[in-house]
Amino acid sequence: MTEVVHMAVERGVATVTLDSPRNRNALSRQLVEELSAHLEAAGSDDGVRAVLLTHTGPVFCAGADLSEAAAEGMEAGTRRMIDLFTLVVELPKPVVCRVAGKARAGGLGLLGACDVVVADDGGDYAFTEARLGLAPAMISLTLLPRLDGRAAGRYFITGETFGAMEAERIGLLTRAVPLPQLDDAVESVLDGLRAASPQGLAESKRLVTEPVRRLLAERGDEMATLSAKLFSSAEAREGMSAFLQKRPPAWAV
């Protein structure tokens, strides 16, 4: 089986690359398991000061693998996603995310779990769950502590697409820059992390991630159960079928 996540370590940074552009780096079982394994390895490596999460293709992550969900259900998949978000948030090393392009749904939950997110200003984002008969249940745990409340109320419900500058304004992104400046902006953040001590980074991260860690611990099981229930509903089956068949769902007016 071809690997869909790769890791390389250089100058104290473990670069972890999502490399499944055929399905827009969707959170398939394989991708989640490989990503989790690489993050655990980086977390236990004394030579790693920080993790850089990046991707191939024009989409950072499209969220859940809907073809996999439609075929197998999501009971185990929802638990894997909660465990992945928890792993990112609890990792003792900062996780910096580099986004060049789009992100959707569960991919935004992964952004919420990261400590710093730097993206190109031409990308766009959307919480598409409501349009599929679902809800952004699991990803709300990593995102609601970070997002502007009014913006979350709008974009969770409407599913509309918004740009990178709006994503920065509402707290989804740390910084949006023109694409030619993206790598320099990311490297500037990494240089700052290289100058910090391992203990200082770990304890500082614990301070700022406390609200997200608390929500994941207190409501992770609840949101995983809710998400699995929604995925198995008749409306969600229609929504996912419509998406995969590239047609409007039955309820669209």
Salt bridges, closest charged atoms under 4 A:
GLU3 OE1 - HIS6 ND1 3.70
ASP19 OD2 - HIS6 NE2 2.83
GLU33 OE2 - ARG29 NE 2.95
ASP83 OD1 - ARG79 NH2 3.11
ASP115 OD2 - LYS205 NZ 3.00
ASP124 OD2 - LYS102 NZ 2.86
ASP124 OD1 - ARG104 NH2 2.69
GLU160 OE2 - ARG154 NE 2.87
GLU166 OE1 - ARG169 NE 2.83
ASP183 OD1 - ARG98 NE 2.79
GLU187 OE2 - ARG11 NH1 3.62
GLU187 OE2 - ARG194 NH1 2.78
ASP191 OD1 - ARG11 NH2 3.99
ASP191 OD1 - ARG194 NH1 2.81
GLU210 OE1 - ARG214 NH1 2.74
ASP221 OD1 - ARG79 NH1 2.10
GLU222 OE2 - ARG219 NH2 2.90
GLU238 OE2 - ARG247 NH1 2.82
